[in-house]
Structures are given as C-alpha cells and as structure tokens.
C-alpha cells in the first residue's frame, strides 16, 4: 500500500511537472510570437520615422517646385525624339537620303536613351544636382549641334548624344522624388514626373509640324536648346541636393580630415574622384521581380512608339490630309490621354498603398500594382485594336480613332507612375537608383524596336494587324504584372514586410 501510494504520488508529480512544462513552453512560444510581432511593429515604426526624417526636410511648396523642374526636364528629350517626324521628308532631301534612313536615327536615339541609365549610379555616388546640371548642359550643347548638322553622320551622332544626356532626367527625377516623398505620397509626385516624359512624344510632332509648315526644320532644335538652357538655369538656382549624404560628400569629408590636410589647409579638396558601378542598372535585372517590372514597361513602350511613330503615315491617307499641321494635330489625342492618365494613375497608386497599409498593417510594394491591372490588361489592348482596325477598315470617322488614341494614352500612363514607384519602393536599399535605371534601360530598348519595326509591319500586314500585335504585347506585359502582384514579395526573398 505504501509503495502504491508512493507510485501514485510520483505519477501525479510527473503529470503536474509535464503539464507545467507544456504550459511554460506554450507561454514561451506565445511570448516569442508577441515579441516578434512587437519587434516587427517597432521596426515598421522606425522605418516610418526614418522615412519622414528624410522626406520632411523640404516644405510642400519646395517639393512641388522640385517636381516641376524634374517634370519639365523630362519633357524635353522625348519631345526632341519625335518633334522632327513631320520634317523627315525635308531632312531626307537635305542630306540626300531616304525617309527610312532618317527614321533609323530615331531607333538609334531610343537605344541611347536606354544607355543613359548609366547616370542613375552616378547620381547615387555624386549627388542628384551635379548629375542633373552636367546632363542638362551637354543635352543643350548636343541639341544645338543637331540643328547645325551639315551631313547625315553629324545628324546621327549628335542626336545620339542628345538622347544619352537628355534621358538621364527620367531616372534622376525618379530618384529625387524617392528622396523627398514617402511611399504613400510617392505615386502622385511620380505621376507629375511621368507627365513631362509622356506629354513630350505626342506634343513633339505637333510642335514640329507647325514649325515645318512655316519655317526651317532646324528651328525645332534651336527652340528645344533654348528651353533646355532655361531648365539649366532653373536647376542651378532652385534645385536642391536631395541626397546630401552621398558617397562623394563623405569621401571629401574623410580626405579633408586627414592629419596632413589639417596641418596644411591648402591641400583641402572639394572634389575626390570615386569609381561607381555604372553597370548596376544592368545587374539589377538579375532580380526576378525587376525583370517582370521590366517586361511590363517594355510592353507599354513598344505599344507607345508603335502607336505614335506612324500616325501621320496612316492617318493622312485615311482622311486625305495634305498639310503637315493638320496631320500633326492627331498627336494631341494620345497626348491628352498621357496627361490625364499620368496624374490619375499616380493618385490611384497612392490610394492603393494606403489601402494596403490599412489592410495588412504593413506596406507591400506589389500591392501598388493591383490597381493598374484593368487598365493594362483590358482597356489598353482593346483601345489599340479599335484604333488600328478603324483606320484600316475606314470605319468610325474621326471619332473612333481619336477616342481610341486618347484611351490608349490614358491607360499607358495610368501604369507608368506605378511601375516607377514600385522599382524605388521594392529594391532601393539593395541597388539604389539601379532599380529604376535598369527599368528605363530596357523600356527604351523596346521603344527602339517599336519605332524601327512598326512601319515595316504596317507595309507588310497593314495597320490593323500591326495594332493587334501591339495589343498582344500589352497582354504579355499585363500577365507579367499579375505574376508580380501574386508572387513578387516571395521573389524578393519572402520578406515579412516591404524593404526600403
């Protein structure tokens, strides 16, 4: 009996100890989960504090002025890229060549626009303002030399350098906006920046048509150079350095803190050469999420240049237009769509970010893309098909192609600000400006393909099927965006929250 009582007491003791151990382990696990949740909340709060510490340096009025300067700078290069289209026959006669050869210069121009992504890592190293001023100076100089061209080689070379220096404002502008705006307000500001780059292509031919109708084609480039000079002055006096703690500033400070320099102040420097990774935009494409974002941008740019490049060549015969100015007015339809879409798309993008934070308690960069899917996958391809077949079948009068071009432009620029903001939101810490630089690089390569091949495609299969092919490319880009929305966070490493 004593032995049984002892065994019973021991079993109760073991059960009690086991239950306490289980409860303790449960408590520990629950505490660990609570601590992890608290740590995640603290980290998110610290992210917001750090973000605001950077983005609250400038007043709203100063931010608006900075965005205005960046947007105006982005307006010049794409405008110069297409402003000469109405003058192609005149330029071809001047240089004793064909219109097709002059149009090839536009493909070269777009390739050099893609190569300008080199300036993104440069601005990360030396600062935004030096990059802006250097590029604007050489852009203006190159534009003047295009206007002064005496032969075809000179025309090609200086158009290429204009693109190389002038397109840098797209990436620099995006980086500046990333510096001064928090993510929940970044899309709207990015929309204004995109507005400049998207309004330039359709307004350029209209502007060029007016000049060619009444004056020399060289005046196109001289006026663009004057506008660039004004932007250089505005940038010099009113554009602040939005990345004051860049690598170059730190290197100069470290150099001037050396004992030998402190002993002899005459050795102080204001400039120290620093190598930088100019291939970072290319290596950024090793990230699957940025590849998908690049495919989406490529589809949009291919569509954009497939639409804009041949407008006069297909619209003039369709409606019997003989005056360049009247044909150039058709570019205003997509231009108004680009303007409305860039502003609307940025606001919708910011709304989606705020909605995501409220729903998840954290910000996931891919959520920003959700609101673009209907524009990208439905309305944009449909409007492109309607445009092409209305021209080919001569149906719908003026209204159907004009409305279709407007809707296509609106849909394109509802998506572009969101993709730019996504590149900055998702990979800024890992590769800095290389994320948006790489995206611009491949999108301009796609625009080169679009501008170089669309005329040949129209001659072979007609504008209807050419527009259908362009719509199919848009669907591919929309599918890439859907995959990015569903699996993008996992592709970026399965992080529990977004990375800044």
MONOR-V293834 format. One record per run of one state. SS is the DSSP state (A for helix, B for strand, O for the rest). FROM is the first residue (numbers start at 1). LEN is the number of residues. If there is no record, write none. Layout:
BEGIN
SS,FROM,LEN
SS,FROM,LEN
END
This chain:
BEGIN
O,1,1
A,2,54
O,56,4
A,60,24
O,84,1
A,85,10
O,95,4
A,99,17
O,116,2
A,118,9
O,127,1
A,128,20
O,148,4
A,152,15
O,167,1
A,168,13
O,181,2
A,183,32
O,215,3
A,218,21
O,239,8
A,247,10
O,257,2
A,259,5
O,264,1
A,265,3
O,268,12
A,280,7
O,287,1
A,288,21
O,309,2
A,311,9
O,320,4
A,324,5
O,329,2
A,331,30
O,361,4
A,365,28
O,393,4
A,397,35
O,432,2
A,434,58
O,492,9
END
